[in-house]
Structures are given as C-alpha cells and as structure tokens.
Amino acid sequence: MSPPARSSGPPAPGGQAPGGPAAPRPRPADAAGWSGPVAGGGRPETVDPARLDQAWGLLSARCPGRVSRDFALAPLTTFRLGGPARLFLRAESGADLAALAATLAAVPLPLLVVGRGSNLLVADAGWPGVALHLGQRFRGIRIEGEELEAGAATPLPSVASRSAAAGLGGIAFAVAIPGSVGGGIRMNAGAHGSELADRLVWAEVVALAGPSAGEPERIKPDGLGFGYRRSALPAGAVVTAARFALHPAPEAEVRAEIDEARRWRRDNQPVNQPNCGSVFANPPELAAGRVVEQLGLKGERRGGARVSEVHGNFIVATEGATSADVLALIRLAQRRARDELGITLRAEVQLVGDFNAPPAPQAPGPRPAGRVAAPPASAAPRTPEPGDARPEVER
Ligand SMILES: Cc1cc2nc3c(=O)[nH]c(=O)nc-3n(C[C@H](O)[C@H](O)[C@H](O)COP(=O)(O)OP(=O)(O)OC[C@H]3O[C@@H](n4cnc5c(N)ncnc54)[C@H](O)[C@@H]3O)c2cc1C
C-alpha cells in the first residue's frame, strides 16, 4: 500500500516532516549502500581518542547542548547495566541527524542507536563510539483514517493505548512491549501471535552513512527484510517514524485486549526486577523458556545475575550485577542447550560493545553506572503509560 498524502494536521512526529514534502520512493534496504565505516552492534574496534575529540568538536558545534562525553548508558536500559558511551547525541531534529551523518563521514566511528533500551545488554566497558538517542521531538502519534503514524521515540504501549482511544484494532499486542517504535521495527517486535511487520505501511529511515546519508526515506515492509524478531535494517540507519494500517474496532474490545495482555505479563513475567524481556528467540523445537527450564537452569546465578524462577527465558539483574554476569548465564544456557538437547539458542537481546574489554571506570556518586544498585521498586522496568510526560529513559 502506498503512503497516503500527508494532511496539514499537527506537526509530524519525526520533528521535521518525515520524508520532506514529497515522500521518497521506497527501496530495498540492502540496495541502499549503508554499510561502511559506521558499525552498530557486534564487536566494535577500539577507537583512537583523537578521533573522538575531533568528532566531539564537529558534532557539538552543530548540536549544541545535545552532545555528551562518557555518558552513562545503564540508566537508558531496562537492565540498568553496562558502561558509558564515549560520545552521545540526543537528536531533536532531522538537522541533528544530518550533522551526525556529516560527522561520521569525516570521522568514522562505531554507531549505536539506543531506543528505550529494553532489548540491549551493554558491555561493562561501554560503547567505544557514538550512541544516538532520539529525543522528545521524535515522539508523537497521529491518526489518519484507519492509519496511525508515530515518531520513532514513541513508546509502543502509548501506540496501543492511542489505537484503542481511536477505535482501531490490530496493534493492541504492543501494550506490553516496553520498547520504542524505532526499536520495535528494528527487532520486529511482537507478542500474542502478531508482530509489527504485519501492520507496517512504511518506516521512515535515515541512513547515517553511505551516499544518501542524512536523507529520510520511506521504506515499505518488503524492503526491510523482516523475520522473527529481526529485520535487515542496516546498522548505520535510524528509524525516525512509522505508519501502521489498523482496522476499526470497538474501543471497549481493544481495551479488553490491552487489559488481558497486561494481566498476562503480570502473572507470567518477573515484572519487578531489571531485565531485558526474552533473552533468547524461540527456537523451532521448543519455547526458549522451556528449553532453559528443561536444563534445570531456573534460579541459576552468576554474580548478581539470575535466571528468573518465574520465566526461564528471563534473566534478572539483582544488586551488584554486571553485564558480564548476564553474558555468562547466556553462554551457559547456549552451551548446555547445544550439548544436551541439540538446540541452538539465538540471543534475542542485542549484545553491544566489547565484552572482552575491562569494565569502564565507575562514575562517582551513589549509584555507579554499569552496576545494579540495591533495587528500589522504581528501578524495575515498567510499562509506560500514555500519560507519561517523558519516557523514563529520556533525559
Ligand atoms: C519486560 C520486557 C518485556 C518484553 N516483551 C517483549 C515482547 O513481548 N515482544 C518483543 O518482541 N519484545 C519484547 N521485549 C524486548 C523489547 O521491548 C523489544 O525488542 C523492543 O522492540 C526494543 O525496543 P527499544 O526501543 O527498547 O530498543 P533498544 O533496546 O534500545 O534497541 C534494540 C535494537 O534496536 C535498535 N534501535 C533502537 N531504536 C532504533 C531506531 N530508532 N532506529 C533503528 N534502530 C533502533 C538498537 O540499536 C538495537 O539494535 C521485552 C522487553 C522487556 C524488558
């Protein structure tokens, strides 16, 4: 389905008009030529401090007040773990993204996009390059007929609630997924038999490397290489907005679906302790939680990390946990699943940074970054409500 014409309604959720006045033609992500010096995820190179200084100078000149150095990433993740990003940009406009693309063209650095951090395990050493976080200007929802458009920083639970208020069904499942629209598209987030790819009309994507760097493009689902809890969105690309096709449904019916999804989470998942949701994607043979349970790993600990007794596919971080502790449990489960059951467990959580590097020095203050402090109830991941002024991960 081609994107409907923009209305002259409220400001577009992407900060600037997504896609500009005329929507660019969608094209397959793998033809976009975004691979190159900018990397995201995986095992990044060590970065020369002189390059960071240079990038800092270029970026802070064009994005004043929105660039930080040695910025703690742990508070931006639901695990509350991991070290700092050497450089951090909170983007508030398409111009900020263009500035980042220009900086990366001049000074290639590893790039990490951080959404609501609900599917990230950041290494204790932190992120050696630049981390990009979309700010408040990329947050917002508007409805046009049976379609819902949202900025990429919008929490998925807000999308679900707003769809109910508009009498639209088809995306209520997103209520209990504590990620953002952008992170949800990269991960093809889903629950209860549905996933975002099923509803997506287009995603607006800005490449931060390659020939069209800095330019927004609308890409249809068949250009995004969706699979189960994954997409082929290039690492050097950021989703800035998305449009979903829904269908008319009585508000009470959608709200009942939302309530049921919330109730199911409360009854079946460790909602009061820092975690990242499902650690492993479900293998074809058996649900990942059942695999972990069959291996007798529920309750298994490494340092401050523990396999949840409530759900075998969750690892929770308790006081003193580090990302290395969580990774040790992940590797243990993968090894034993392979050796004892012949099952391959693929990590769904995104491991970012160098897990072989020493932990970053801890920040001064009462709550060191990268290590879980005594868990106040408020530290646990929570499902944001539509009335939230700002998502808990934003500053
Ligand atoms: C309690 C709990 C329950 C969960 N339940 C579910 C569930 O039912 N179903 C499910 O699918 N997932 C679930 N998750 C996992 C998680 O919420 C999803 O994967 C979600 O889509 C991640 O979105 P995020 O914004 O938090 O992304 P992040 O965790 O910040 O990032 C995840 C990946 O997306 C990339 N990314 C983030 N934002 C963007 C962007 N704007 N553009 C491009 N790339 C981006 C990151 O670089 C990273 O590779 C759960 C997590 C928790 C903590």
The ligand as an ORCA input file, in Angstrom:
! r2SCAN-3c Opt
* xyz 0 1
  C       9.767     -6.677     30.349
  C      10.026     -6.799     28.845
  C       9.121     -7.456     28.034
  C       9.355     -7.561     26.653
  N       8.434     -8.201     25.873
  C       8.637     -8.272     24.544
  C       7.666     -8.910     23.693
  O       6.607     -9.383     24.130
  N       7.928     -8.972     22.369
  C       9.065     -8.444     21.824
  O       9.225     -8.513     20.604
  N       9.992     -7.862     22.599
  C       9.807     -7.754     23.940
  N      10.757     -7.147     24.728
  C      12.008     -6.667     24.117
  C      11.977     -5.217     23.641
  O      10.996     -4.457     24.311
  C      11.768     -5.122     22.136
  O      12.790     -5.785     21.415
  C      11.709     -3.671     21.646
  O      11.340     -3.660     20.303
  C      13.035     -2.937     21.788
  O      12.790     -1.557     21.549
  P      13.739     -0.451     22.214
  O      13.270      0.869     21.770
  O      13.813     -0.663     23.664
  O      15.103     -0.795     21.509
  P      16.550     -0.905     22.175
  O      16.537     -1.979     23.186
  O      17.003      0.431     22.604
  O      17.388     -1.380     20.917
  C      17.139     -2.640     20.326
  C      17.769     -2.639     18.918
  O      17.068     -1.688     18.126
  C      17.964     -0.682     17.652
  N      17.212      0.576     17.647
  C      16.604      1.205     18.681
  N      15.968      2.313     18.247
  C      16.186      2.376     16.910
  C      15.790      3.298     15.888
  N      15.048      4.380     16.143
  N      16.215      3.059     14.636
  C      16.982      1.980     14.342
  N      17.392      1.081     15.247
  C      16.984      1.283     16.522
  C      19.140     -0.700     18.613
  O      20.313     -0.200     18.011
  C      19.230     -2.179     18.918
  O      19.875     -2.857     17.856
  C      10.534     -7.007     26.096
  C      11.450     -6.352     26.920
  C      11.204     -6.228     28.288
  C      12.191     -5.504     29.164
*
